[in-house]
Amino acid sequence: RAGPPPPPVTGGGLVFHGSSDGSLRAVDLASGEPAWIFHTGGAILTAPAFSAGRIYAGSNDGWVYCLNASSGGLIWKWRGAPLDKRVVMYGKLMSLWPVTSVAVASGSVFGVAGQHMQNGSVTFALDDATGDPQWTAWTEPETESRTVLRREDFGFSPAGQLTILGNRVIVRTALGMPAVFDAATGRRIPPTREYRE
């Protein structure tokens, strides 16, 4: 399933975009000429993030990649998936915990790895320069849908881009109610009453 391409981002005179073929590409903004291409081990289905001369992307292979934005050279990579387990989906191998989204703010790369409540998920913050984890928050697998929304740590299926709002990491979910984490500590923030009802 190819689906729509993820939105591009710009920075340093380049346009960056991921693809379902696992590539991250840079194009010169002025000339439209290709600048470089980098291949990951899985589809890139959400927008990369640009900051301070680096480009960050999450891949369906379960890894976060940090590249030099001007050259496409790998600076670091970090596996968000708790295990290197893969399955075939839509005719392609992908991690059971694909990195579904990344965002950069205040020296940190925030992201989430996971897709189905039955497998659990990992929300994380990494040092943007080194890739060293600042925190990781494991959400237990959820197999009983009737208990969802009754607990503050309920399982969720990440769905699309996450966002940073103040000191909150907000993960869009397939259920429509976001999963919210403290950006400094990774502590899960319980849903408010209006979300529960």
MARPAMI-655894 format. One record per residue: residue number from 1; residue in one letter; x, y, z of N, C-alpha, C, O in turn. Coordinates in Angstrom, 2 decimals, padded with zeros to 5 digits. Last residue first. Layout:
REM MARPAMI-655894
{NUM A {X Y Z} {X Y Z} {X Y Z} {X Y Z}}
...
END
This chain:
REM MARPAMI-655894
{197 E {-015.32 011.18 028.53} {-016.79 011.09 028.39} {-017.26 011.32 027.00} {-018.47 011.28 026.74}}
{196 R {-012.60 011.55 028.51} {-013.09 010.24 028.94} {-014.58 010.07 028.61} {-015.05 008.95 028.44}}
{195 Y {-012.24 014.18 027.77} {-011.82 013.14 026.84} {-012.43 011.79 027.21} {-012.72 010.97 026.33}}
{194 E {-013.15 015.51 030.02} {-013.91 015.68 028.76} {-013.49 014.65 027.71} {-014.29 014.29 026.84}}
{193 R {-011.20 014.79 031.95} {-012.58 014.28 032.05} {-013.34 014.39 030.72} {-014.07 013.48 030.34}}
{192 T {-008.07 013.99 030.34} {-008.95 014.84 031.14} {-010.38 014.30 031.07} {-010.71 013.46 030.23}}
{191 P {-005.83 011.23 030.71} {-006.78 012.01 029.92} {-007.68 012.83 030.82} {-008.00 012.41 031.94}}
{190 P {-002.67 011.57 032.47} {-004.01 010.99 032.31} {-004.91 011.86 031.44} {-004.77 013.08 031.43}}
{189 I {000.43 011.41 031.02} {-000.51 012.34 031.65} {-001.92 011.81 031.41} {-002.32 011.61 030.26}}
{188 R {003.34 009.60 031.65} {002.05 009.63 030.96} {001.10 010.53 031.73} {000.98 010.42 032.95}}
{187 R {006.57 010.99 031.63} {005.45 010.51 032.44} {004.15 010.65 031.65} {003.90 011.69 031.04}}
{186 G {008.74 012.05 030.36} {008.10 010.90 029.74} {006.95 010.34 030.54} {006.39 009.30 030.16}}
{185 T {010.00 014.37 031.24} {010.19 013.14 032.00} {009.66 011.89 031.30} {010.09 010.78 031.62}}
{184 A {009.53 016.50 029.48} {010.79 016.46 030.23} {011.07 015.09 030.85} {012.23 014.69 030.96}}
{183 A {007.00 016.20 028.39} {008.15 016.25 027.49} {009.48 016.14 028.21} {010.47 015.71 027.61}}
{182 D {004.60 013.96 029.45} {005.41 015.09 029.89} {006.70 015.10 029.07} {007.41 014.09 029.05}}
{181 F {002.19 012.90 027.01} {003.34 012.63 027.87} {004.00 013.94 028.27} {003.97 014.91 027.51}}
{180 V {-000.86 011.52 025.88} {-000.11 012.72 026.24} {000.98 012.36 027.25} {000.74 011.63 028.21}}
{179 A {-002.69 010.36 023.21} {-001.88 009.92 024.35} {-000.92 011.08 024.64} {-000.24 011.56 023.73}}
{178 P {-005.94 011.57 022.13} {-004.47 011.55 022.13} {-003.89 010.91 023.38} {-004.50 010.91 024.45}}
{177 M {-008.55 009.79 020.72} {-008.13 010.48 021.92} {-006.62 010.43 022.03} {-006.05 009.34 022.01}}
{176 G {-008.71 008.29 018.38} {-009.16 009.68 018.34} {-008.81 010.46 019.59} {-008.77 011.69 019.55}}
{175 L {-007.74 005.78 018.08} {-009.01 005.91 018.81} {-009.54 007.33 018.81} {-010.69 007.56 019.19}}
{174 A {-005.29 006.09 016.90} {-006.37 005.60 016.05} {-007.72 005.71 016.74} {-008.75 005.74 016.06}}
{173 T {-003.75 009.17 018.04} {-004.02 007.74 018.10} {-005.19 007.37 017.21} {-005.98 008.23 016.81}}
{172 R {-001.05 011.44 018.37} {-002.34 011.14 017.76} {-002.53 009.63 017.75} {-001.59 008.89 017.48}}
{171 V {000.53 012.49 021.18} {000.56 011.45 020.16} {-000.86 011.23 019.65} {-001.76 010.87 020.42}}
{170 I {002.24 015.14 022.42} {000.88 014.69 022.13} {000.92 013.74 020.93} {001.30 014.13 019.83}}
{169 V {004.10 016.17 025.02} {004.22 015.42 023.77} {002.86 014.79 023.52} {002.38 014.01 024.34}}
{168 R {004.31 019.32 026.64} {003.57 018.09 026.40} {003.94 017.49 025.04} {004.09 018.21 024.05}}
{167 N {005.03 021.89 027.25} {005.82 020.79 027.83} {005.10 019.45 027.70} {005.27 018.56 028.53}}
{166 G {003.96 023.14 024.24} {004.48 023.52 025.55} {005.37 022.42 026.08} {006.35 022.04 025.44}}
{165 L {003.53 020.52 022.32} {002.77 021.70 022.69} {003.16 022.08 024.11} {002.76 021.42 025.07}}
{164 I {004.47 018.66 019.63} {004.95 019.16 020.92} {004.18 020.45 021.19} {004.19 021.36 020.37}}
{163 T {002.92 015.81 018.04} {003.23 017.23 018.14} {003.74 017.57 019.54} {003.46 016.85 020.50}}
{162 L {003.06 013.19 015.59} {002.90 013.66 016.95} {003.24 015.15 016.96} {003.79 015.67 015.99}}
{161 Q {001.33 012.03 012.66} {002.30 012.90 013.31} {001.99 013.11 014.78} {000.83 013.20 015.18}}
{160 G {-000.19 008.69 012.74} {000.22 009.96 012.14} {001.18 010.75 013.00} {001.76 010.22 013.95}}
{159 A {-001.08 007.02 015.33} {-001.67 007.24 014.00} {-001.26 008.62 013.49} {-001.93 009.62 013.78}}
{158 P {-000.56 004.39 017.68} {-000.15 005.67 017.11} {-000.67 005.81 015.69} {-000.69 004.84 014.93}}
{157 S {-002.87 002.93 019.64} {-002.28 002.72 018.31} {-001.88 004.08 017.75} {-002.75 004.87 017.38}}
{156 F {-002.46 002.16 023.13} {-002.95 002.98 022.02} {-002.22 002.61 020.74} {-001.12 002.06 020.75}}
{155 G {-003.45 001.22 026.48} {-002.72 001.02 025.24} {-003.29 001.89 024.13} {-004.45 002.29 024.17}}
{154 F {-003.68 003.39 029.34} {-004.26 002.47 028.37} {-003.40 002.38 027.11} {-002.73 003.33 026.72}}
{153 D {-003.02 004.69 031.69} {-001.93 004.13 030.90} {-002.44 003.18 029.82} {-001.73 002.25 029.43}}
{152 E {-005.30 005.44 033.02} {-004.47 006.50 032.48} {-003.36 005.98 031.59} {-002.81 006.74 030.80}}
{151 R {-008.25 003.61 032.11} {-007.01 003.73 032.87} {-006.16 004.83 032.24} {-006.30 005.12 031.05}}
{150 R {-010.34 003.59 030.43} {-010.67 003.51 031.85} {-009.44 003.66 032.74} {-009.56 003.81 033.95}}
{149 L {-009.52 003.52 027.83} {-010.03 004.80 028.34} {-010.46 004.74 029.80} {-010.90 005.75 030.35}}
{148 V {-010.12 000.08 027.48} {-009.48 001.27 026.97} {-010.24 002.50 027.46} {-011.47 002.50 027.50}}
{147 T {-011.58 -002.10 028.15} {-010.92 -001.40 029.26} {-010.22 -000.13 028.79} {-009.76 000.67 029.61}}
{146 R {-012.53 -003.17 025.81} {-013.51 -002.58 026.74} {-012.85 -001.82 027.87} {-013.49 -000.98 028.50}}
{145 S {-010.42 -004.36 024.48} {-010.82 -003.02 024.06} {-011.81 -002.38 025.03} {-011.90 -001.15 025.07}}
{144 E {-007.81 -006.02 025.49} {-009.23 -005.96 025.85} {-009.75 -004.54 025.60} {-009.53 -003.64 026.40}}
{143 T {-005.17 -005.74 024.91} {-005.93 -006.72 024.13} {-007.43 -006.68 024.42} {-008.22 -007.26 023.68}}
{142 E {-002.39 -003.82 024.78} {-003.79 -003.75 025.18} {-004.57 -004.73 024.31} {-004.63 -004.55 023.09}}
{141 P {000.97 -003.70 026.05} {-000.02 -004.12 025.04} {-001.43 -004.10 025.63} {-001.63 -004.33 026.82}}
{140 E {002.11 -000.74 027.81} {001.82 -002.18 027.74} {000.84 -002.49 026.62} {-000.01 -001.67 026.28}}
{139 T {004.41 001.55 026.78} {002.99 001.38 027.05} {002.65 -000.09 026.81} {002.89 -000.62 025.73}}
{138 W {007.37 002.94 027.90} {006.76 001.75 027.32} {005.29 001.70 027.74} {004.98 001.79 028.93}}
{137 A {009.22 005.65 027.31} {008.00 005.28 028.03} {007.34 004.13 027.30} {006.80 004.30 026.20}}
{136 T {012.44 006.96 027.84} {011.58 006.10 027.03} {010.39 005.70 027.90} {010.55 005.43 029.10}}
{135 W {014.63 009.80 027.73} {013.64 008.95 028.40} {012.93 008.09 027.37} {012.83 008.43 026.19}}
{134 Q {016.94 010.23 026.34} {016.68 011.06 027.52} {015.61 010.40 028.37} {015.68 010.45 029.60}}
{133 P {019.24 008.25 024.53} {017.90 008.39 025.09} {017.90 009.31 026.31} {018.74 009.19 027.19}}
{132 D {021.37 009.76 022.10} {021.26 009.10 023.40} {019.86 009.31 023.98} {019.34 010.42 023.93}}
{131 G {021.75 011.18 019.80} {020.82 010.05 019.74} {020.70 009.30 021.04} {019.99 008.29 021.10}}
{130 T {023.30 013.48 019.70} {023.97 012.19 019.89} {023.06 010.98 019.69} {023.55 009.88 019.44}}
{129 A {021.65 015.71 019.18} {023.01 015.66 018.64} {023.62 014.27 018.66} {024.36 013.89 017.76}}
{128 D {019.20 015.35 020.48} {019.20 015.55 019.03} {020.59 015.46 018.41} {020.71 015.15 017.22}}
{127 D {018.51 012.77 022.68} {019.35 013.95 022.48} {019.51 014.15 020.98} {019.92 013.23 020.27}}
{126 L {015.08 011.69 022.58} {016.50 011.45 022.35} {017.24 012.78 022.30} {016.66 013.79 021.91}}
{125 A {012.23 010.30 023.99} {012.94 011.55 023.72} {014.43 011.21 023.64} {014.97 010.54 024.51}}
{124 F {009.35 008.23 023.14} {010.72 008.49 023.56} {011.16 009.92 023.28} {010.57 010.64 022.48}}
{123 T {007.18 005.44 023.46} {007.30 006.87 023.21} {008.63 007.29 023.79} {009.03 006.78 024.84}}
{122 V {006.37 002.39 022.25} {007.45 003.09 022.95} {007.44 004.55 022.52} {007.65 004.85 021.35}}
{121 S {003.68 000.00 022.72} {004.38 001.07 022.00} {005.44 001.71 022.89} {005.40 001.59 024.12}}
{120 G {001.90 -003.11 022.07} {002.47 -002.07 022.91} {003.18 -001.04 022.07} {003.27 -001.18 020.85}}
{119 N {000.56 -004.90 020.47} {002.02 -005.05 020.58} {002.64 -004.07 021.58} {003.83 -004.21 021.89}}
{118 Q {-002.10 -004.20 020.44} {-001.77 -005.55 020.89} {-000.27 -005.76 021.06} {000.14 -006.71 021.74}}
{117 M {-002.25 -001.70 019.27} {-002.35 -001.79 020.72} {-001.90 -003.15 021.24} {-001.37 -003.25 022.35}}
{116 H {000.09 -001.12 016.67} {-001.10 -001.80 017.13} {-001.09 -001.93 018.65} {-000.06 -002.21 019.25}}
{115 Q {002.41 000.43 016.39} {001.29 000.62 015.47} {000.00 000.02 016.00} {-001.07 000.59 015.80}}
{114 G {005.51 002.03 017.27} {004.40 001.12 017.52} {003.30 001.40 016.52} {003.26 002.46 015.88}}
{113 A {007.22 004.64 018.61} {007.38 003.42 017.85} {006.27 002.45 018.24} {006.12 002.11 019.41}}
{112 V {007.56 008.14 018.49} {006.81 006.99 018.99} {007.02 005.83 018.03} {007.02 006.00 016.82}}
{111 G {009.54 010.97 019.62} {008.94 010.07 018.66} {008.17 008.96 019.33} {008.13 008.86 020.56}}
{110 F {011.67 013.82 019.68} {010.58 013.06 020.28} {009.98 012.16 019.21} {009.92 012.53 018.03}}
{109 V {014.76 015.00 020.23} {013.96 014.38 019.17} {012.93 013.51 019.88} {013.28 012.57 020.59}}
{108 S {015.79 018.09 021.71} {015.34 016.71 021.82} {014.60 016.28 020.56} {013.92 017.07 019.92}}
{107 G {016.29 020.81 021.70} {017.43 019.89 021.81} {017.06 018.43 021.92} {017.93 017.60 022.21}}
{106 S {013.66 021.94 021.42} {014.49 022.20 022.60} {015.60 021.18 022.79} {015.84 020.73 023.91}}
{105 A {012.34 019.51 019.24} {012.10 020.72 020.02} {013.09 020.77 021.17} {013.33 019.76 021.83}}
{104 V {011.12 017.58 016.56} {012.29 018.11 017.25} {011.90 019.40 017.98} {011.23 020.26 017.42}}
{103 A {009.50 014.44 015.96} {009.44 015.90 016.02} {010.63 016.37 016.84} {011.11 015.65 017.71}}
{102 V {008.26 011.54 014.21} {009.29 012.24 014.98} {009.04 013.74 014.92} {008.46 014.26 013.97}}
{101 S {006.44 008.46 013.88} {006.49 009.92 013.84} {007.67 010.43 014.66} {008.04 009.84 015.68}}
{100 T {006.64 005.71 013.89} {005.57 006.31 013.11} {005.62 007.83 013.03} {004.93 008.43 012.21}}
{99 V {008.67 003.20 013.65} {008.72 004.56 014.19} {007.77 005.39 013.32} {008.08 005.73 012.18}}
{98 P {007.07 000.04 014.19} {007.62 001.05 013.28} {007.67 002.40 013.98} {006.81 002.71 014.80}}
{97 W {007.15 -002.63 015.61} {007.11 -001.31 016.24} {007.74 -000.28 015.30} {008.83 000.22 015.58}}
{96 L {007.44 -004.72 013.98} {006.21 -004.71 014.76} {006.04 -003.38 015.49} {004.95 -003.04 015.93}}
{95 S {008.83 -003.49 010.88} {008.94 -003.80 012.30} {007.56 -003.90 012.92} {006.61 -003.25 012.47}}
{94 M {008.21 -005.01 007.70} {008.21 -003.86 008.60} {008.31 -004.35 010.03} {007.92 -005.47 010.35}}
{93 L {008.42 -005.95 004.32} {008.80 -006.21 005.70} {008.76 -004.92 006.50} {009.21 -003.88 006.04}}
{92 K {005.55 -005.81 002.16} {006.88 -005.34 002.56} {007.15 -005.72 004.01} {006.23 -005.81 004.82}}
{91 G {002.92 -006.41 001.51} {003.97 -006.92 000.63} {005.37 -006.48 000.99} {006.30 -006.73 000.22}}
{90 Y {001.42 -005.37 003.62} {001.27 -004.79 002.29} {002.43 -005.17 001.38} {002.87 -004.36 000.56}}
{89 M {003.78 -006.68 005.77} {002.57 -005.87 005.69} {002.53 -005.22 004.33} {003.50 -004.58 003.91}}
{88 V {005.43 -009.15 007.48} {005.11 -008.66 006.13} {003.77 -007.93 006.19} {002.76 -008.50 006.60}}
{87 V {007.42 -008.25 010.34} {006.32 -008.97 009.71} {006.14 -008.41 008.30} {006.63 -007.33 007.98}}
{86 R {010.11 -008.50 012.71} {009.47 -007.93 011.52} {008.38 -008.85 011.01} {008.41 -010.07 011.21}}
{85 K {011.90 -007.47 015.52} {010.94 -008.43 014.98} {010.22 -007.77 013.82} {009.76 -006.63 013.93}}
{84 D {014.00 -006.59 017.45} {014.09 -006.53 015.99} {013.23 -007.64 015.39} {013.74 -008.61 014.84}}
{83 L {012.38 -004.89 020.19} {013.00 -006.09 019.60} {013.06 -005.90 018.09} {012.28 -005.14 017.52}}
{82 P {011.46 -002.32 020.66} {012.09 -003.05 021.76} {012.81 -004.32 021.30} {013.74 -004.78 021.96}}
{81 A {012.17 000.28 018.35} {011.53 -001.00 018.59} {012.22 -001.73 019.73} {013.45 -001.75 019.78}}
{80 G {013.92 002.36 017.98} {012.80 002.57 018.87} {012.10 001.28 019.22} {011.48 001.18 020.28}}
{79 R {017.28 002.53 017.60} {016.13 001.64 017.40} {015.06 001.91 018.44} {015.28 001.71 019.63}}
{78 W {018.94 005.16 015.99} {018.51 004.59 017.27} {017.27 003.74 017.02} {016.34 004.15 016.33}}
{77 K {021.82 006.58 014.44} {020.49 005.97 014.35} {020.20 005.28 015.67} {021.12 004.86 016.38}}
{76 W {023.72 009.46 013.29} {023.41 008.39 014.24} {022.06 007.77 013.87} {021.28 008.34 013.11}}
{75 I {024.53 010.45 010.77} {025.18 010.91 012.01} {024.95 009.88 013.11} {025.90 009.48 013.79}}
{74 L {024.97 009.73 007.38} {024.38 009.28 008.64} {025.20 009.80 009.82} {026.42 009.62 009.86}}
{73 G {024.72 012.32 004.92} {025.52 011.35 005.67} {024.87 011.01 007.00} {024.30 011.87 007.67}}
{72 G {023.52 014.30 003.48} {022.81 013.03 003.59} {023.59 011.96 004.33} {023.15 010.81 004.38}}
{71 S {024.53 016.89 003.31} {025.20 015.81 002.58} {024.44 014.49 002.55} {024.68 013.65 001.68}}
{70 S {022.88 018.64 004.73} {023.47 019.09 003.47} {024.07 017.96 002.65} {024.10 018.05 001.42}}
{69 A {022.04 017.27 007.03} {021.05 017.75 006.07} {021.66 018.14 004.73} {021.02 018.00 003.69}}
{68 N {023.11 014.29 008.25} {023.59 015.63 007.92} {022.70 016.15 006.80} {022.61 015.53 005.74}}
{67 L {020.49 012.50 009.98} {021.42 012.69 008.87} {021.91 014.12 008.82} {021.23 015.05 009.27}}
{66 C {019.23 010.06 012.00} {019.67 011.45 012.01} {020.74 011.60 010.93} {021.76 010.91 010.96}}
{65 Y {016.49 007.85 012.28} {017.72 008.21 011.59} {017.97 009.71 011.71} {017.05 010.52 011.56}}
{64 V {015.07 005.30 014.19} {015.11 006.74 013.96} {016.47 007.04 013.33} {017.49 006.54 013.80}}
{63 W {013.59 002.12 013.29} {014.72 002.98 013.64} {014.42 004.45 013.38} {013.64 004.80 012.50}}
{62 G {011.71 000.37 012.27} {011.83 000.46 013.72} {012.94 001.38 014.21} {013.22 001.43 015.40}}
{61 D {011.16 000.40 009.63} {012.08 -000.65 010.07} {012.32 -000.61 011.58} {013.05 -001.44 012.12}}
{60 N {009.66 002.61 009.07} {008.93 001.39 009.42} {009.84 000.22 009.77} {009.36 -000.83 010.17}}
{59 S {011.38 005.42 010.55} {011.15 004.45 009.49} {010.36 003.26 009.99} {010.38 002.93 011.18}}
{58 G {011.71 008.91 011.00} {011.34 007.62 011.56} {010.98 006.68 010.43} {010.33 007.09 009.46}}
{57 A {014.33 011.30 010.69} {013.21 010.57 010.11} {012.98 009.28 010.87} {013.92 008.63 011.32}}
{56 Y {015.86 014.48 010.60} {015.51 013.30 011.39} {014.30 012.63 010.75} {013.36 013.30 010.33}}
{55 I {018.64 016.41 009.67} {017.30 015.95 009.31} {017.05 014.62 010.03} {017.92 013.75 010.05}}
{54 R {020.49 019.32 010.67} {020.26 017.88 010.68} {018.82 017.58 010.26} {017.92 018.38 010.47}}
{53 G {020.77 022.05 010.95} {021.60 021.37 009.97} {021.48 019.86 009.95} {022.28 019.18 009.30}}
{52 A {018.83 022.63 012.99} {020.26 022.89 013.17} {021.14 022.08 012.23} {022.14 021.49 012.65}}
{51 S {016.33 020.41 011.95} {016.79 021.32 013.00} {018.30 021.41 012.97} {018.99 020.39 012.93}}
{50 F {013.44 018.82 010.63} {014.70 019.51 010.38} {015.05 020.42 011.55} {014.18 021.11 012.08}}
{49 A {011.85 015.68 010.27} {011.98 016.92 011.04} {013.36 017.50 010.80} {014.35 016.77 010.76}}
{48 P {009.60 014.05 007.89} {010.82 014.15 008.69} {010.82 015.47 009.45} {009.91 016.28 009.31}}
{47 A {006.19 012.93 008.00} {007.17 013.96 007.66} {008.43 013.83 008.50} {008.36 013.53 009.69}}
{46 T {005.62 009.39 007.52} {005.29 010.70 008.09} {006.45 011.66 007.81} {007.54 011.24 007.42}}
{45 L {006.58 007.08 006.39} {005.20 007.44 006.09} {004.74 008.74 006.74} {003.61 009.17 006.53}}
{44 I {008.94 005.30 004.97} {008.86 006.52 005.78} {007.52 007.15 005.45} {007.33 007.68 004.36}}
{43 A {009.50 001.74 005.01} {008.81 002.92 004.51} {008.90 004.08 005.50} {008.93 003.88 006.71}}
{42 G {012.84 000.53 005.78} {011.38 000.46 005.77} {010.79 001.75 005.27} {011.49 002.75 005.12}}
{41 G {015.54 000.94 006.05} {015.08 -000.43 005.85} {013.57 -000.58 005.83} {013.06 -001.70 005.86}}
{40 T {016.58 003.79 004.04} {016.36 003.11 005.32} {015.83 001.71 005.01} {015.68 001.34 003.84}}
{39 H {018.78 005.58 001.98} {017.82 004.48 002.09} {017.79 003.92 003.50} {018.82 003.61 004.09}}
{38 F {019.00 008.83 000.72} {019.44 007.91 001.77} {018.37 006.84 001.91} {017.18 007.16 001.96}}
{37 I {020.19 011.11 -001.69} {019.18 010.13 -001.32} {019.79 009.18 -000.30} {020.95 008.77 -000.43}}
{36 W {020.66 014.58 -002.66} {021.11 013.29 -002.16} {019.91 012.40 -001.88} {018.77 012.86 -001.84}}
{35 A {019.64 016.49 -004.50} {020.88 016.75 -003.77} {021.48 015.44 -003.24} {022.68 015.22 -003.37}}
{34 P {018.01 017.02 -007.63} {018.26 016.15 -006.48} {019.61 016.46 -005.84} {020.60 016.67 -006.54}}
{33 E {016.92 020.37 -008.43} {017.79 019.22 -008.70} {017.95 018.35 -007.45} {018.00 018.88 -006.33}}
{32 G {015.61 022.69 -008.03} {014.79 021.50 -008.19} {015.59 020.24 -008.46} {015.02 019.17 -008.70}}
{31 S {016.91 025.09 -007.51} {017.03 024.50 -008.85} {016.08 023.32 -009.10} {015.79 023.00 -010.25}}
{30 A {016.13 025.82 -004.86} {016.21 026.81 -005.94} {016.16 026.17 -007.32} {015.46 026.65 -008.21}}
{29 L {016.17 023.52 -003.28} {014.96 024.33 -003.33} {014.97 025.29 -004.52} {013.92 025.55 -005.11}}
{28 D {017.32 020.35 -004.07} {017.69 021.76 -003.98} {016.45 022.62 -004.22} {015.77 022.48 -005.23}}
{27 V {016.15 017.68 -002.12} {016.11 018.35 -003.42} {016.48 019.81 -003.20} {016.00 020.43 -002.25}}
{26 A {016.63 014.56 -000.60} {016.78 016.01 -000.51} {016.86 016.57 -001.91} {017.53 016.02 -002.78}}
{25 R {014.88 011.71 000.73} {015.49 012.44 -000.37} {015.57 013.93 -000.07} {014.71 014.48 000.62}}
{24 L {014.84 008.55 001.98} {014.73 009.94 002.39} {015.52 010.74 001.35} {016.69 010.46 001.13}}
{23 S {013.12 005.48 001.21} {014.15 006.48 000.96} {013.79 007.83 001.59} {012.62 008.19 001.71}}
{22 G {011.16 003.58 001.38} {012.17 003.61 002.43} {013.24 004.66 002.24} {014.19 004.72 003.02}}
{21 D {009.07 003.75 -000.34} {010.15 002.81 -000.72} {011.30 002.81 000.28} {012.30 002.12 000.08}}
{20 S {007.45 005.73 000.59} {007.07 004.36 000.95} {008.11 003.34 000.52} {008.06 002.19 000.96}}
{19 S {009.57 008.46 001.68} {008.81 007.71 000.68} {008.48 006.32 001.19} {009.14 005.80 002.09}}
{18 G {010.23 011.89 002.68} {010.35 010.45 002.78} {009.46 009.78 001.76} {008.68 010.44 001.07}}
{17 H {011.97 014.87 001.82} {010.74 014.09 001.87} {011.06 012.60 001.92} {012.01 012.12 001.31}}
{16 F {013.11 018.20 001.93} {013.32 016.82 002.35} {011.98 016.09 002.35} {010.97 016.62 002.82}}
{15 V {014.69 020.78 000.21} {013.39 020.18 000.54} {013.65 018.70 000.83} {014.32 018.03 000.06}}
{14 L {017.10 023.31 001.15} {016.72 022.01 000.61} {015.29 021.65 001.01} {014.75 022.15 002.00}}
{13 G {018.01 025.52 002.50} {017.93 025.59 001.04} {017.55 024.29 000.37} {017.66 024.17 -000.85}}
{12 G {017.77 024.86 005.20} {019.09 024.96 004.60} {019.08 024.98 003.08} {020.03 024.52 002.45}}
{11 G {014.64 023.24 004.81} {015.67 023.77 005.68} {017.00 023.82 004.96} {017.32 022.92 004.19}}
{10 T {011.32 021.80 004.79} {012.42 022.55 004.19} {013.41 023.01 005.25} {013.07 023.14 006.42}}
{9 V {009.47 018.75 004.27} {009.91 019.86 005.12} {011.07 020.55 004.43} {011.73 019.96 003.57}}
{8 P {006.51 017.16 002.81} {007.92 017.52 002.86} {008.19 018.58 003.92} {007.26 019.24 004.40}}
{7 P {004.18 014.64 003.96} {004.50 016.03 003.59} {006.00 016.29 003.68} {006.68 015.72 004.53}}
{6 P {004.23 011.35 002.43} {004.24 012.23 003.60} {004.60 013.65 003.19} {005.25 013.84 002.16}}
{5 P {001.96 010.38 -000.23} {003.31 010.63 000.28} {003.26 011.52 001.52} {002.36 012.35 001.65}}
{4 P {-000.77 008.08 000.32} {-000.28 009.41 -000.05} {001.13 009.62 000.48} {001.47 009.10 001.54}}
{3 G {-000.14 004.57 -000.51} {-000.78 005.66 000.20} {-000.23 007.01 -000.24} {000.67 007.07 -001.07}}
{2 A {000.89 001.96 -001.06} {001.73 003.13 -001.15} {001.13 004.28 -000.35} {001.85 004.91 000.44}}
{1 R {000.85 -001.17 000.00} {000.00 000.00 000.00} {000.88 001.22 000.00} {001.56 001.49 000.99}}
END
